Amino acid sequence: MSGASNLLHVWRSPSTQQFLRSSKLSQEISATLSFVRKMETITCEITHGSYVPITQARKEVPTEDKTFSKLEPVGAFQKLPMVMPSIDILCSALRKARRVTPTKGIANVAKRERNRGAKQLDALMKELAVPLRDYVEKFPNKKYLHPYERSLIELTLGDGNYEKVLGRVDTLRKKVQSVGKEHASLCAKTLRAMPVVDLETPTLCLVGAPNVGKSSLVRILSTGKPEVCHYPFTTRGILMGHIALNYQNFQVTDTPGILKRCDEDRNNLEKLTLAVLSHLPTAVLYVHDLSGECGTSPSDQFIIYEEMRERFSNHLWLDVVSKCDLLQESPVIFITEDDAADHQEMTRYRKMGPDGAIRVSVKSEVGLDELKGRVHDLLLSQLTRIKSQKEKQEC
């Protein structure tokens, strides 16, 4: 290119320009110098004895398989990550998740525990998913391995098994993330509805067959607002309310209805009621419906009541006959009941309910003031019992 530069220098001199104006070589030299100018601005390489721009040369040269430029050198297997046993991954994840604490500044106990649960679930999901992701990323892609090691994998594990195992690990990672997010959402909804029970606060538990009027009484007695409908098992969980009497706070809980059957045949709703009575120091407000509206015959209610009264005899107890505005002088007889076979106690129950039961009606407000006074006395007795048991434990 230095010769071309010298030629241009000569061409630009005044004497040369004057000479060439009269020369027949002017047109030929102009064409040559035009080519030289292009040669100065374009980078070329020699291909098959000719000057060819590099960009054009690269396009024309057949592209070889890029895989070979990415091939790992021999020894890729020595860089494989250490794979932890599944039980170690799980135990490590659980240990780290348990150490997660709720966000600071949440005063409400229920909200704080919901926050803790959500954060722990999220931490558990990540602690399980991250190692799986690392294994998928750090195990080399087989097509980039050296041909020797690629052959070694195929001959040792079988053709396609290496990729299949890594694919399953990645599928498991995605499943862990999906299940973690799904159950975190489900847990948040469940915890949002979970009742918060203070074991040192006297608690009144309403028990009885389905649709006997428990939820209506909870609305009357407390701040709880359970759903009230005329079909069985309206209550699909434990519903909590609170009572404030004479500057003293009490708890009221509504429970799903109990049917006449053995424990093995009970559904989860009934078992939830039995769990409350078995594990919480509650006073019982047992609700009876003798009007025939609830769907459970008075005779069956009597059998259920006798079983519950005997089973939980250590609880403080108060009986209520609801819907008294619908009661008639003669007891309601269901088609499934055999009146002749009834014994005297059941006959009396079907007409009047248990001895000492309070008759109330939410609709006509009959007996509600008496019920509130008796409930207050019952809860004060429950408070005394709780304090006494606490003092015994401290001694």
Steps between C-alpha positions, in 0.01 A plus 500: 500500500801737536547490123142604451550791741807618308309476176225719641757751620644524150156527348408795724816704402431799262757394242358153472146634470609736217675216318214257524242747369657464158578131532289213370580307813289736714184288495686175575693657789176649646338156505808352664512766770126454571572134571793599723276732706262210565791282600599760760156491675416129479681227690562207270651157510639286218269213406595276209752764377252793506429790734168432675346715781518314829125536567423347164762230546343394832160470340629291215707261714279209615427520873628205695311343791519749787466217747872425466589855610307443824627153577612445857854370537550153640442502876153653512389223735749621759305830523165339583330635817467284809143365510347490849271210598133593484453462876784748560348753262163467674639523854715800410202675340276433800767619743552827315125557453435461873744780575302748289332762720194714427532856376560743787229738606195272462312538828202273426584142600299336222648726230850447637463122487355516148802706398737254663330203333508662157868592530595155628316329214673726251839430658436124498405507131814694408731283711369194317495651150839676499716184535301332223554801274874496573525133407324560168722799418833357615473159337636557146292475185596175336535645150777732621704224661816366348417208267677261737296604802184512292561141397579409860160630615310321225679170555471518879149639551343410170410726211265779614493412873730786601270762349194321636627511859588870478157564347332326793701707748391819325138380493522433874636850557208654312255279691648605835459865405145446376391303808673748731319798351167315488515386862629835621187658354280224643664529840454877503128456434471225763690691764290805426194299609663318790358601839740638755414345838642634825512204738496729804182678390175321590345351187141399434464224239161456330432133419206312353361331190520683164266795443366516856571874527853518641621765255198722571578489872866584435387815321278590796755426771823631346674704233526192277312518168467143375300411192140408585308286249233234519698199389724252686867569564474872438802533730797369302766580759558644843356853522608728784327793667560702816288618791577798720307496830587723795840584347580129470571341160373155409512285187215328317556233236253346258565140389371274220204277584528147639305208348400169653776264394824348625828692489635289212218622275520869595616755244772757562250767607367282782853401598587868522225549759623200699855639486384829653323321784792261553788745502367840607381587852157618387163533664225337292178664384311204354220601260193280441233545231176315572300681231573252225665764278867408530476166319617288796219335695467580873562133574831506312590829668436336836739216415767744380451713810532207740822390330656849506393565861659179618808541285574855614361489850793704636385813311277765647162463331188700408206366292285714270187407304490728196210605275256476790252714304454203266443240769158339539345346805549148366848393385585471131500137387723405207400216272817313599413513870313225681302677773401176670861400545604829663598484862381758746812718500505535121127583497557778749798627299303512175240719666702722736867443429756427777425591859586861575527602132428865413239553229592777257390642169720731295202601290271604788792573739347276765749394767797690356556719808493197727738320265751787505495510881550124529780509242673775696483295820626194315799686359589646840501145638722401209737787582524385862576146383775619264668704775480207739658262251775751425582535870523121534742482209720770647516319832 
